[in-house]
Amino acid sequence: MTTRKSVLVATAAVAAAALWYLFRPDALVISKTVNEPLPAAEHSVSAMAADAPVTLAKGQFHSNAHETKGRATIYRLENGRRVLRLTEFVTSNGPDVRVYLVAAGDAQGEAEAKKAGLVDLGALKGNMGDQNYDVPASLDLTKYRAVSIWCRRFSVNFGAAPLAETM
């Protein structure tokens, strides 16, 4: 009888650990704030205005599955590098949350965004604050016109920002 009880306890412990890993309930209540400067601001203070970052596209976040607020702006830096910058950004935390560019005018539903096409810019650095993500130089910004905050583990679109060109 003790062997059976030991097996049940071990099975319950493994199941609990697996559920914790999959659902990460701690991530729902723990917030992480990021405050990165715009990469161009890291250079000398005496930089000329001509060397200032150029705004290529920008938009406001709207909520989908989770309340999401803030701005998304894509800049071209003086060295030609492109950066997506999230400012005044706030969303829910969760497991395996990613920043995607979506090949559509907006990203409301998960199925539509997946069908349109996604480019993964990396893991969300924090669910609050200002943060930067590199945008591949070869990416066509006339095609990828929305930013999505996406929980990859559960295929849930937390929120999105449709981008409008500024040039």
Buried (B, 14 or more C-beta within 10 A) or exposed (E): EEEEEEEEEEEEEEEEEEEEEEBBEEBEEEBEEBEBEBBBEEEEEEEEEEEBBEBBBBBBBBBBBBEBBBBBBBBBBBEEBBBBBBBEBBBBBBBBBBBBBBBBEBBBEBEEBBEBEBBEBEEBBBBBBBBBBEBEEEBEBEEBBBBBBBBBBBEBBBBBBBBEEEE
